[in-house]
Amino acid sequence: MIFCLTVDDVCLEGYSTEEDMHALLQFFRSEGILSTFFVVPRAERIRLQERPGYVELLKQALAQGHALGQHGLEHDRFETGIPPRMILDLPHESASRERLAKEQAAIEEGLAVPKLRERLCQGRQILEDALECKIGGFRAPCLSTCENFFTALSAEGFSYDSSMYLQEGGWDLLQGKALAPRPISRVDFDRSQHSSGIRSLPLTTEYTWYLRQTDFEATMALAQHDFDSCLRAGIPFVTLAHVSPLNQCEDGCGFDFYRQLIAYAHEATSAVGDELRLLNLDETYEVLFDEKELA
Ligand SMILES: [Zn+2]
């Protein structure tokens, strides 16, 4: 059974700092977790090359066995598609809702395959030049996808995408609604595989977005429900976290959350005679899809 803890928004102002990245690397090291960091290539119009502190941290991450993936180009909400409703409905996304209402035609025009390919290619080049490594994985900013996006990813030769989600209920609490876990099955995983040929490693949801102690128990119950569902379905359990929101959970409870969840996952997995593997997404892709490894 595979458990992947993934982290978004590296370099994105307001959601990432070098200090918080450093703290995550220390936490992952102490817990034996191999993570996947999705990096914004040109946040605030500053290319990764011009951020030596982050370049150093990300090279350390690679050396420690973590994987790096691409997270859009500038993290514009509409650069790879239109965000799903549960994200547009979040209180802090009001500007995106207004922009969509006013500019939908122009936004859709910007999602033509050649324009998408250019954006994907530009971002990837920035990351590969700065980090001197190959980038094969992608996650869309705000999980914004569209048909053309998957076609463009496949045409650009990316190995996998991790923008599809299996647990929409994770956004209920953030929207002030009562939490209602949605069922997760193998069918949902298979449905996330796109006909363009790009492989999909769908995530469940974000559990540690500025998590408060009052929501800790309900969120843990959701995460355990999702883990159990993935275990039964024989699919990897992929979680989504964000650099600063995870660090800034109330009283540091984001780190406690993952410690407890991983302990639970070890127990649940060994109870069915299997072993838990804390892998990054590149390794998970190889285990699941790489024909060379299977041959
Ligand atoms: Zn993001």
Residues whose N, C-alpha, C, O or C-beta is under 5 A from the ligand:
A	BS01	ZN	D8 D9 P141 C142
